[in-house]
Amino acid sequence: MIKTKTLSIIVPAYNCASYVHNLFEHIPFSQLDNEVEIIVIDDGSKDDTYNVLLKIANTYGKENVRVYKKENGNWGSVHNFAKHLEINGRFVKTLDSDDYLDPYGLIKFISYLKTMPDDLDIVFSNVNFINNKDEIISQKFYNHLFKKQFFSIDEIKITKLSVLTVHTFTINTKIYQNLNDLPEKMSYMDSVFIFLVMNAARNKSSFFSYAPLYQYQSGNESQSISIQNFSKHADWIKIMLDTQATYFMQLKMDKTNSVAKNKILGQMMQLGFFHYCYAIVHKEDLTNKKKSELMFEELKNIKHILNINYNKYFADAAIKIIYFFQCKILPGFLHLATLVLNSGYLKATKKDGKRQKLKWSIKKSIK
């Protein structure tokens, strides 16, 4: 089927009636030559989100905004649902309802995508972290990972401190629609999502370096990456990690991928394990002994799932030490673990200057 648009933006929406309009106000439809469509899925909201979205669709036109409603199932279920819809864009990007894309950056991005070959797998881009006043608090640049315009996934030099979040991904629609289903009714499934996307990438990928495209609302305690929610939902993080490991074996990644790609996927699983440790060490209702037992049990579980691939793709030096000491030393290094994991997840280049000034110049430039 011939794609009629360049980019389809998938937006999971839940109880966002009071702020979802901000996302659309940052989409310069008149400057995009009908190259972008927004597909919004109301994930069983309990407020007036669905009606607000219908009004937005009427305002911007149903050729630009399509709205669907489904029972609540969280982030993974939205994408299980969305990939079976009619998607008109050659590429797909996910966007949370409380975030937005840089307007001028989006115009440049569409022009960039239009020059890309149809078989391009992934386009990576940089991310701004902003506060609720629209000010930049940090930025995530990936220029050090991507040394040239076109590359294979095998060429990316990812470490545990080079965290690729879902916000930096724009995916070929064929890959998106053929991904395995994600677990539902839990958070952190975006990590499984990008794990599967990275595995599915067989052709060349590219890096859009012009400007941070994704504007990520950071610092909200209700977010899944907050310390409170990490600890509260440690069991979900465990499921995320187990799911990655299970897919590694079910999809025979050890046999179909290069060693270099599997090392990248292994590093992603290692990061998931350290996130699990991060969640466990912050559980105030557990003794150090219980924390040790939980972390050691998860290591044994991963070793069981990965079988002979454990030592080759998962057990790096730090994990081997933890395994050797049965995690007894980790709770004692709570502050060190916190620093390491914080730097791994939110390490970014600080930059002075407020988003308000940049936003004004963007509005001026696209009129």
C-alpha positions as CSV (number, residue, x, y, z in Angstrom):
1,M,0.0,0.0,0.0
2,I,1.4,3.4,-1.0
3,K,1.9,5.7,1.9
4,T,0.3,9.1,1.5
5,K,2.1,10.9,4.3
6,T,5.6,11.1,5.6
7,L,5.1,10.8,9.3
8,S,2.4,9.3,11.6
9,I,2.5,10.4,15.2
10,I,1.0,7.9,17.7
11,V,-0.3,9.5,20.9
12,P,-1.5,7.4,23.8
13,A,-3.9,9.5,25.8
14,Y,-5.2,9.0,29.3
15,N,-6.9,11.5,31.6
16,C,-5.2,14.4,29.7
17,A,-8.3,16.6,28.9
18,S,-6.8,19.6,30.7
19,Y,-3.5,19.8,28.8
20,V,-3.5,17.6,25.6
21,H,-4.3,20.7,23.5
22,N,-0.7,21.9,24.1
23,L,0.6,19.0,22.0
24,F,-1.5,20.1,19.0
25,E,-0.7,23.8,19.4
26,H,2.9,22.9,18.7
27,I,2.2,21.1,15.4
28,P,2.5,23.7,12.6
29,F,0.0,21.9,10.3
30,S,-0.1,24.8,7.8
31,Q,3.6,24.5,7.3
32,L,3.7,20.7,6.8
33,D,2.0,20.3,3.4
34,N,-0.3,17.6,4.7
35,E,2.7,15.3,5.4
36,V,1.9,14.6,9.0
37,E,-1.0,12.8,10.7
38,I,-1.7,12.5,14.4
39,I,-3.3,9.2,15.6
40,V,-4.6,9.6,19.2
41,I,-5.8,6.6,21.2
42,D,-7.8,7.4,24.3
43,D,-6.8,4.5,26.6
44,G,-10.0,4.3,28.6
45,S,-9.8,7.8,30.2
46,K,-12.1,8.6,33.1
47,D,-12.2,12.3,32.4
48,D,-13.4,14.2,29.4
49,T,-10.3,13.3,27.3
50,Y,-12.2,11.6,24.4
51,N,-14.6,14.5,23.9
52,V,-11.8,17.0,24.0
53,L,-9.9,15.0,21.4
54,L,-13.0,14.9,19.1
55,K,-13.2,18.7,19.3
56,I,-9.5,18.9,18.5
57,A,-9.9,16.6,15.5
58,N,-12.8,18.9,14.2
59,T,-10.6,21.9,14.7
60,Y,-7.5,20.6,12.8
61,G,-9.4,18.4,10.4
62,K,-9.8,14.6,10.4
63,E,-7.2,14.3,7.6
64,N,-4.7,15.6,10.2
65,V,-6.0,14.2,13.4
66,R,-7.7,10.8,14.0
67,V,-9.1,9.8,17.3
68,Y,-9.8,6.3,18.7
69,K,-11.1,5.0,22.0
70,K,-10.3,1.7,23.7
71,E,-10.4,0.1,27.1
72,N,-7.6,0.9,29.5
73,G,-4.5,-1.2,29.1
74,N,-1.6,1.2,29.5
75,W,1.2,2.1,27.0
76,G,1.8,-1.4,25.6
77,S,-1.8,-2.0,24.8
78,V,-2.1,1.3,22.9
79,H,0.7,0.2,20.5
80,N,-0.7,-3.3,20.2
81,F,-3.9,-1.5,19.1
82,A,-2.4,1.2,17.0
83,K,-0.2,-1.1,14.8
84,H,-3.4,-2.7,13.3
85,L,-4.9,0.6,12.3
86,E,-4.5,2.3,8.9
87,I,-1.2,4.1,9.2
88,N,-0.6,6.5,6.3
89,G,2.9,7.7,7.2
90,R,6.1,6.1,5.9
91,F,7.5,6.6,9.4
92,V,6.0,6.4,12.9
93,K,6.9,8.4,16.0
94,T,5.4,7.9,19.4
95,L,4.6,11.0,21.5
96,D,3.2,11.2,25.1
97,S,0.2,13.4,25.6
98,D,2.1,15.7,28.1
99,D,5.0,16.3,25.7
100,Y,5.3,17.9,22.3
101,L,7.6,18.2,19.3
102,D,9.6,21.4,18.5
103,P,7.6,23.1,15.8
104,Y,10.5,24.4,13.7
105,G,12.4,21.2,14.3
106,L,9.4,19.2,13.1
107,I,9.3,21.2,9.8
108,K,13.0,20.5,9.3
109,F,12.5,16.8,10.3
110,I,9.8,16.3,7.7
111,S,12.0,17.7,5.0
112,Y,14.7,15.4,6.2
113,L,12.5,12.3,6.2
114,K,11.3,13.1,2.7
115,T,14.9,12.6,1.5
116,M,15.3,9.2,3.2
117,P,15.0,5.9,1.3
118,D,11.9,3.8,1.9
119,D,13.8,1.0,3.5
120,L,15.4,3.1,6.2
121,D,14.8,1.4,9.5
122,I,15.2,4.1,12.3
123,V,15.8,7.8,12.5
124,F,17.4,8.9,15.8
125,S,17.1,12.4,17.1
126,N,18.1,14.5,20.2
127,V,15.8,15.3,23.2
128,N,15.1,18.4,25.3
129,F,14.1,17.9,28.9
130,I,11.8,20.7,30.0
131,N,10.0,21.7,33.2
132,N,6.3,22.8,33.6
133,K,7.3,26.4,32.7
134,D,8.6,25.3,29.3
135,E,12.2,25.9,30.3
136,I,15.0,23.6,29.2
137,I,16.5,21.9,32.2
138,S,18.8,19.5,30.3
139,Q,19.4,18.1,26.8
140,K,20.2,14.6,25.6
141,F,22.5,14.7,22.6
142,Y,23.4,11.4,20.8
143,N,26.0,12.9,18.4
144,H,28.7,10.8,20.1
145,L,26.9,7.6,19.2
146,F,26.3,8.4,15.5
147,K,29.4,9.4,13.7
148,K,27.9,9.5,10.2
149,Q,24.5,10.0,8.5
150,F,23.8,6.4,7.7
151,F,24.9,3.4,9.8
152,S,23.8,-0.1,10.8
153,I,22.7,-0.8,14.4
154,D,25.8,-2.9,14.8
155,E,27.9,0.2,14.5
156,I,26.4,2.0,17.5
157,K,28.7,2.1,20.5
158,I,26.2,1.9,23.3
159,T,27.2,1.7,27.0
160,K,25.1,1.6,30.1
161,L,25.5,5.4,30.3
162,S,24.3,5.9,26.7
163,V,20.6,5.4,27.3
164,L,18.4,5.4,24.2
165,T,14.9,6.3,25.2
166,V,11.8,5.9,23.1
167,H,11.7,9.6,22.6
168,T,14.6,9.6,20.3
169,F,13.2,6.9,17.9
170,T,11.3,7.4,14.6
171,I,10.6,4.1,13.1
172,N,9.8,2.7,9.6
173,T,6.1,1.9,9.6
174,K,6.7,-1.6,8.3
175,I,8.8,-2.4,11.4
176,Y,6.3,-0.8,13.7
177,Q,3.4,-2.8,12.3
178,N,5.3,-6.1,12.5
179,L,6.6,-5.8,16.1
180,N,5.6,-8.5,18.6
181,D,2.9,-7.6,21.1
182,L,3.9,-5.8,24.3
183,P,2.7,-6.8,27.8
184,E,-0.4,-4.8,28.8
185,K,-1.7,-3.0,32.0
186,M,1.8,-2.0,33.2
187,S,4.4,0.7,32.6
188,Y,8.0,0.6,31.4
189,M,7.0,-1.3,28.2
190,D,8.7,1.4,26.1
191,S,11.9,-0.4,27.0
192,V,10.6,-3.6,25.5
193,F,9.4,-1.6,22.5
194,I,12.8,-0.1,21.7
195,F,14.5,-3.5,22.4
196,L,12.3,-5.1,19.7
197,V,12.8,-2.2,17.3
198,M,16.5,-2.4,17.7
199,N,16.4,-6.1,17.0
200,A,14.1,-5.6,13.9
201,A,16.5,-3.1,12.3
202,R,18.2,-4.9,9.5
203,N,18.9,-2.1,7.0
204,K,20.5,1.3,7.5
205,S,19.4,3.8,10.1
206,S,20.1,7.6,10.3
207,F,20.5,10.4,12.8
208,F,18.7,13.8,12.6
209,S,21.2,16.1,14.3
210,Y,19.6,19.5,13.4
211,A,18.0,20.2,16.8
212,P,16.4,18.4,19.8
213,L,13.1,17.4,18.3
214,Y,11.3,15.8,21.2
215,Q,10.3,18.1,24.2
216,Y,10.0,15.8,27.2
217,Q,8.2,17.1,30.3
218,S,10.5,16.1,33.2
219,G,10.4,16.4,37.0
220,N,6.8,15.3,37.6
221,E,6.5,12.8,40.5
222,S,3.6,11.1,38.7
223,Q,5.9,10.0,35.9
224,S,7.0,6.4,35.7
225,I,10.7,7.3,36.0
226,S,10.3,9.1,39.3
227,I,12.0,7.4,42.3
228,Q,8.5,6.9,43.9
229,N,7.1,5.0,40.9
230,F,10.3,3.1,40.3
231,S,10.0,1.7,43.8
232,K,6.3,1.2,43.7
233,H,6.4,-0.7,40.4
234,A,9.6,-2.7,40.8
235,D,7.5,-5.8,39.8
236,W,6.7,-4.1,36.4
237,I,10.4,-3.4,35.8
238,K,11.1,-7.1,36.5
239,I,8.5,-8.1,34.0
240,M,10.0,-5.7,31.5
241,L,13.4,-7.2,31.9
242,D,12.1,-10.8,31.8
243,T,10.1,-10.0,28.7
244,Q,13.3,-8.6,26.9
245,A,15.2,-11.8,27.9
246,T,12.3,-14.0,26.8
247,Y,12.0,-12.3,23.4
248,F,15.8,-12.7,23.0
249,M,15.4,-16.4,23.2
250,Q,12.0,-16.8,21.4
251,L,13.1,-14.7,18.4
252,K,16.4,-16.6,18.3
253,M,18.3,-13.3,18.4
254,D,21.5,-15.1,19.3
255,K,21.4,-16.9,15.9
256,T,19.9,-14.2,13.6
257,N,21.8,-11.1,14.8
258,S,25.5,-10.3,14.7
259,V,27.5,-10.5,17.9
260,A,27.8,-6.7,17.9
261,K,24.0,-6.2,17.8
262,N,23.5,-8.8,20.5
263,K,26.0,-7.0,22.7
264,I,23.9,-3.9,22.3
265,L,20.7,-5.7,23.2
266,G,22.6,-7.3,26.1
267,Q,23.6,-3.8,27.4
268,M,19.9,-2.8,27.2
269,M,19.0,-5.8,29.4
270,Q,21.8,-4.9,31.8
271,L,20.4,-1.4,32.1
272,G,17.0,-2.9,32.8
273,F,18.5,-5.0,35.6
274,F,20.2,-2.0,37.2
275,H,16.9,-0.1,37.0
276,Y,15.4,-3.1,38.9
277,C,18.1,-2.8,41.5
278,Y,17.5,1.0,41.6
279,A,13.8,0.3,42.4
280,I,14.6,-2.3,45.0
281,V,17.2,-0.3,46.9
282,H,14.7,2.5,47.3
283,K,12.0,0.3,48.8
284,E,11.8,1.6,52.4
285,D,9.7,-1.3,53.6
286,L,12.3,-4.0,52.8
287,T,15.3,-5.0,54.9
288,N,18.8,-5.1,53.3
289,K,18.6,-8.8,53.4
290,K,15.3,-8.9,51.5
291,K,16.6,-6.5,49.0
292,S,19.7,-8.7,48.4
293,E,17.5,-11.8,48.0
294,L,15.2,-10.1,45.4
295,M,18.1,-8.9,43.3
296,F,19.9,-12.2,43.4
297,E,16.7,-14.1,42.6
298,E,16.2,-11.9,39.5
299,L,19.8,-12.6,38.4
300,K,19.1,-16.3,38.7
301,N,15.9,-15.9,36.7
302,I,17.6,-14.0,33.9
303,K,20.4,-16.6,33.9
304,H,17.7,-19.3,33.6
305,I,15.9,-17.6,30.7
306,L,19.0,-16.8,28.7
307,N,20.6,-20.2,29.4
308,I,23.9,-20.4,27.6
309,N,23.7,-16.8,26.3
310,Y,23.8,-15.4,29.9
311,N,27.6,-15.0,30.1
312,K,28.0,-13.9,26.5
313,Y,25.4,-11.1,26.3
314,F,24.3,-10.2,29.8
315,A,26.8,-10.8,32.6
316,D,29.2,-7.9,32.4
317,A,31.9,-7.4,35.1
318,A,29.6,-5.5,37.5
319,I,26.9,-8.1,37.3
320,K,29.3,-10.9,37.8
321,I,30.6,-9.2,41.0
322,I,27.0,-8.8,42.2
323,Y,26.3,-12.4,41.4
324,F,29.4,-13.6,43.1
325,F,28.5,-11.7,46.3
326,Q,24.8,-12.6,45.9
327,C,23.9,-8.9,45.9
328,K,24.8,-8.6,49.6
329,I,27.1,-5.6,48.9
330,L,24.7,-3.6,46.8
331,P,22.2,-2.3,49.4
332,G,25.2,-1.1,51.4
333,F,26.2,1.0,48.4
334,L,22.8,2.6,48.1
335,H,24.0,6.2,47.5
336,L,26.6,5.0,44.9
337,A,24.0,2.9,43.2
338,T,21.7,5.9,43.1
339,L,24.3,8.1,41.6
340,V,25.3,5.6,38.9
341,L,21.7,4.8,37.9
342,N,20.7,8.5,37.9
343,S,23.6,9.4,35.6
344,G,22.7,6.4,33.4
345,Y,19.1,7.4,32.9
346,L,19.1,11.2,33.0
347,K,22.7,12.2,32.2
348,A,22.5,15.1,29.8
349,T,24.5,18.2,28.8
350,K,23.4,21.2,30.8
351,K,22.6,24.3,28.8
352,D,21.8,27.8,30.0
353,G,18.9,29.7,28.5
354,K,15.2,29.4,28.8
355,R,12.8,27.6,26.6
356,Q,10.5,30.7,26.5
357,K,12.9,32.7,24.4
358,L,13.5,29.8,22.0
359,K,9.7,29.2,21.7
360,W,9.1,32.9,20.8
361,S,11.7,32.7,18.0
362,I,10.2,29.5,16.7
363,K,6.7,31.0,16.5
364,K,8.1,34.0,14.7
365,S,10.0,31.8,12.2
366,I,7.1,29.7,11.1
367,K,4.5,32.4,10.5
